[in-house]
């Protein structure tokens, strides 16, 4: 077979240790079923430290809130709180669980896209900040806070930032151009929203442009100055999440994959994706067009480096926005999810069958389904690890991993993966670095399949390297 492009992931020592222990993994699969998610929350500390280093360098008052929607395991929220972070909650259930864990309500924020009355009541009662998206939410929060006789701590999500000649669209938030008149009239010019206590501004941008985020922060700082003249003091600006992390060891492999994908689409080499899918690219009049719809799995500006670029943006060509925020004594808040979960989790599944399809490709069925390792990216572009007793063969084999749903499209990885040999039934496959937005974000129990067990890896002081302890997360 033609050599398939490799995408070698960064793997933490704790993951390497577990991958090398096939008997241990077989015990876990036998007890908990396939697949299992194994998480190590203590690995969050290094990621948090990267952000803290940048924020400290700028001398900023700051608040880092772990975006809990990135992974449902309680252990991550507990670890975030233990490290000194707050938690960003996106549902009533996430919020209530955090209260049950004993997390200080002042360190919880509510950013849910839809906020039901009970979530609002809980947040107002407990004094957590609610990020408001629209005027109807303002009316609802006002009514509940008035009934409770309390002030609701609120921030306002903004969108419609200007980047050059382009106005950035988002379905979320108040339009930036409309917010100052709204705030002046509704928050200070009348008692319509007398129970809303203004705290700050919030935005979240989908794309990974540090320049766009820096410009958005600059526009929020300008707005904060205008709001201050109207009698509204901005205590914080929350710059959201979406901070890059790096999954891969080698930039040249990342570039080589893109080159090979384009060659395959132009029929210069055999397909390297299932059905020769372009993952967002397409062929038009003999040329590759479109954009690759995948996460930038390799990048050279993860975590704190990404944040540094945002805060170093020169506003109107002058001061850095981070310095402007510090001089205005405005706290910079952020809500990382994926990037705080870098190197904190892996997913392991058992091989159910092997077969050749009508195209001659090897399909390897795993005891899991596509929702148990699925995000918004068009594919998860990391090489998995085959855990097998077999010795490496002289010639590698390319396979597609398929899942348990009765759907043609239940292909776990769209990319054909090169393995040292064809797996045997009962072998295991480990997908690393799946904690952020892969394990749980779209997980479904269709076909009445049970949800995957979540096992918390626990290292005991003084324990030998081969001794492992796990506890199962309880929903």
LINBEL-V124593 format. One record per pair of residues at least 12 apart in sequence whose C-alpha atoms are under 8 Angstrom apart, sorted by the first residue. I is the first residue (numbers start at 1). GAP is how many residues later the second one is. Records with the same first field share a line. If there is no record, write none. Layout:
I=GAP ; GAP
This chain:
1=396 ; 397
2=268
4=268 ; 394 ; 412 ; 413 ; 414
5=248 ; 251 ; 252 ; 255 ; 413
6=247 ; 251 ; 377 ; 411 ; 412
7=241 ; 242 ; 243 ; 246 ; 247 ; 250 ; 374 ; 375 ; 376
8=240 ; 241 ; 242 ; 245 ; 374 ; 375
9=238 ; 239 ; 240 ; 373 ; 374 ; 423
10=237 ; 238 ; 239
11=332 ; 421 ; 422
12=331
15=331 ; 417
17=448 ; 449
19=366 ; 368 ; 411
20=367
22=365 ; 366
29=320 ; 321
32=421
33=419 ; 420
34=314 ; 315 ; 316 ; 333 ; 334 ; 418
35=312 ; 313 ; 314 ; 315 ; 332 ; 333 ; 417 ; 418
36=311 ; 312 ; 313 ; 416 ; 417 ; 418 ; 419
37=308 ; 309 ; 310 ; 311 ; 402 ; 415 ; 416 ; 417 ; 418
38=307 ; 308 ; 309 ; 310 ; 416 ; 417 ; 418 ; 419
39=305 ; 306 ; 307 ; 396 ; 415 ; 416 ; 417 ; 418
40=304 ; 305 ; 416 ; 417 ; 418
41=34 ; 35 ; 38 ; 300 ; 303 ; 415
42=37 ; 302
43=298 ; 299 ; 300 ; 301
44=35 ; 36 ; 296 ; 297 ; 298 ; 299 ; 300
45=38
47=256 ; 292 ; 293 ; 294 ; 295
48=292
50=253 ; 254 ; 255
51=252 ; 253 ; 256
52=252
53=251
54=250 ; 251 ; 253 ; 254
58=264 ; 265 ; 268
59=267
60=262 ; 265 ; 266 ; 271 ; 272
61=265 ; 268 ; 269 ; 270 ; 271
62=269 ; 270 ; 271
63=22 ; 23 ; 268 ; 269 ; 270 ; 271
64=21 ; 22 ; 23 ; 269 ; 270 ; 271 ; 272
65=20 ; 21 ; 22 ; 23 ; 42 ; 43 ; 44 ; 268 ; 269 ; 270 ; 271
66=14 ; 19 ; 20 ; 21 ; 22 ; 269 ; 270 ; 271 ; 274
67=20 ; 21 ; 22 ; 174 ; 268 ; 269 ; 270
68=19 ; 20 ; 21 ; 22 ; 26 ; 269
69=20 ; 21 ; 268 ; 368 ; 372
70=267 ; 268 ; 365 ; 366 ; 367 ; 370 ; 371
71=364 ; 365 ; 366 ; 368 ; 369 ; 370
72=368
73=381 ; 400 ; 402
74=23 ; 399
75=381 ; 398
77=21
78=23 ; 25
81=22
85=22
86=21 ; 22 ; 23
87=20 ; 21 ; 22
88=20 ; 21 ; 22 ; 23 ; 247
89=19 ; 20 ; 21 ; 22 ; 23
90=20 ; 21 ; 22 ; 23
91=19 ; 21 ; 23 ; 24 ; 28
92=23 ; 24 ; 26 ; 27
95=13 ; 15 ; 24
105=18 ; 21 ; 22 ; 23
106=20 ; 21 ; 22 ; 23
107=21
108=20 ; 21
109=19 ; 20 ; 21 ; 22
110=13 ; 18 ; 19 ; 20 ; 21
111=19 ; 20 ; 21
113=20
115=22
117=23 ; 27
120=21 ; 24
121=23 ; 24
124=21 ; 26 ; 27 ; 28 ; 29
125=23 ; 25
127=25 ; 26
128=25
129=23 ; 24 ; 25 ; 26
130=22 ; 23 ; 24 ; 25
131=23 ; 24 ; 25 ; 26 ; 71
132=22 ; 23 ; 24 ; 25 ; 41
133=23 ; 24 ; 25 ; 39 ; 40 ; 41
134=39 ; 40
138=55 ; 58
139=54
141=55
142=51 ; 52 ; 53 ; 54
145=50 ; 51
146=49
150=45
151=44 ; 45 ; 46
152=43 ; 44 ; 45
153=43 ; 44 ; 45 ; 46
154=42 ; 43 ; 44 ; 45 ; 46
155=43 ; 44 ; 45 ; 46 ; 47
156=17 ; 18 ; 44 ; 45 ; 46
157=15 ; 16 ; 17 ; 44 ; 45 ; 46
158=14 ; 15 ; 16 ; 17 ; 18 ; 21 ; 43 ; 44 ; 45
159=13 ; 14 ; 15 ; 16 ; 17 ; 44
160=14 ; 15 ; 16 ; 17
161=15 ; 55 ; 58
162=54
163=49 ; 52
173=30
180=43 ; 46 ; 47
183=44
184=43 ; 46
188=42 ; 43 ; 44
198=34 ; 35 ; 36
199=34 ; 35 ; 36 ; 37
200=33 ; 34 ; 35 ; 36 ; 37 ; 38
201=19 ; 33 ; 35 ; 36 ; 37
202=35 ; 36 ; 37 ; 38
203=35 ; 36 ; 37
204=35 ; 36 ; 37 ; 38
205=35 ; 36 ; 37
206=36
207=35
208=34 ; 35 ; 36
210=96 ; 97 ; 99 ; 100
211=98 ; 99 ; 102
213=26 ; 97
214=95 ; 96 ; 97 ; 98 ; 99 ; 100 ; 101 ; 107
215=98 ; 100
217=20 ; 22 ; 104
218=97 ; 103
220=17
221=103 ; 104
234=96
235=94 ; 95 ; 96
236=94 ; 95 ; 96 ; 97
237=93 ; 94 ; 95 ; 96
238=94 ; 95 ; 96 ; 97
239=93 ; 94 ; 95 ; 96
240=93 ; 94 ; 95 ; 96
241=93 ; 94 ; 95 ; 96
242=94 ; 95 ; 96 ; 97
243=59 ; 60 ; 63 ; 64 ; 93 ; 95 ; 96
244=55 ; 57 ; 58 ; 59 ; 62 ; 95
245=52 ; 54 ; 56 ; 57 ; 58 ; 93 ; 94 ; 97
246=50 ; 51 ; 52 ; 53 ; 54 ; 55 ; 56
247=50 ; 51 ; 135 ; 186
248=49 ; 50 ; 134
249=49
250=48
251=47 ; 48
254=43 ; 44
260=12
261=12 ; 17
262=16 ; 26
264=12
265=12 ; 13 ; 17 ; 18
266=17 ; 20 ; 21 ; 22
272=143 ; 144
273=141 ; 142 ; 143
274=126 ; 137 ; 140 ; 141 ; 142
277=137
278=14
279=13 ; 14 ; 15 ; 99 ; 100
280=12 ; 13 ; 14 ; 98
281=12
293=84 ; 85
294=82 ; 83 ; 84 ; 85 ; 86
295=82
297=84
302=37
303=36
311=12
337=99
338=97 ; 98 ; 99
339=97
341=94 ; 95
342=91 ; 93 ; 94
343=89 ; 90 ; 92
344=89 ; 91
345=87 ; 88 ; 89 ; 90
346=84 ; 85 ; 86 ; 87 ; 88 ; 89
347=83 ; 84 ; 85 ; 87 ; 92
348=80 ; 81 ; 82 ; 83
349=17 ; 18 ; 19 ; 79 ; 80 ; 81
350=16 ; 17 ; 75 ; 76 ; 77 ; 78 ; 79
351=13 ; 14 ; 15 ; 16 ; 72 ; 73 ; 74 ; 75 ; 76 ; 77 ; 78
352=12 ; 13 ; 14 ; 15 ; 73 ; 74
353=12 ; 13 ; 71 ; 72
354=69 ; 70 ; 71
361=37 ; 38 ; 39
362=36 ; 37 ; 38
363=36 ; 37 ; 38 ; 39
364=35 ; 36 ; 37 ; 38 ; 59
365=36 ; 37 ; 38 ; 39
366=35 ; 36 ; 37 ; 38
367=36 ; 37
368=35 ; 36
369=33 ; 34 ; 35 ; 36 ; 41 ; 43
370=33 ; 34 ; 35 ; 40 ; 41 ; 42
371=68 ; 69 ; 71 ; 72 ; 73
372=66 ; 67 ; 68 ; 70 ; 71 ; 72 ; 80
373=39 ; 61 ; 65 ; 66 ; 67 ; 70
374=63 ; 64 ; 65 ; 66 ; 67 ; 68 ; 69
375=62 ; 63 ; 66 ; 67
379=34 ; 35 ; 36
380=33
381=32 ; 34
382=49 ; 50
383=34 ; 48
384=45 ; 46 ; 47 ; 48
385=44 ; 45 ; 46
386=33 ; 37 ; 41 ; 42 ; 43 ; 44
387=40 ; 41 ; 42 ; 43
388=35 ; 36 ; 39 ; 40
389=38
390=31
392=28 ; 29
393=27 ; 28
394=26
395=25 ; 26
396=22 ; 23 ; 24 ; 25
397=21 ; 22 ; 23 ; 24 ; 25
398=18 ; 19 ; 20 ; 21
399=17 ; 18 ; 19 ; 20
400=12 ; 13 ; 14 ; 15 ; 16 ; 17
401=12
405=42
453=19 ; 20
454=18 ; 19
455=15 ; 16 ; 17 ; 18
456=14 ; 15 ; 16 ; 17
457=12 ; 13 ; 14
458=12 ; 13
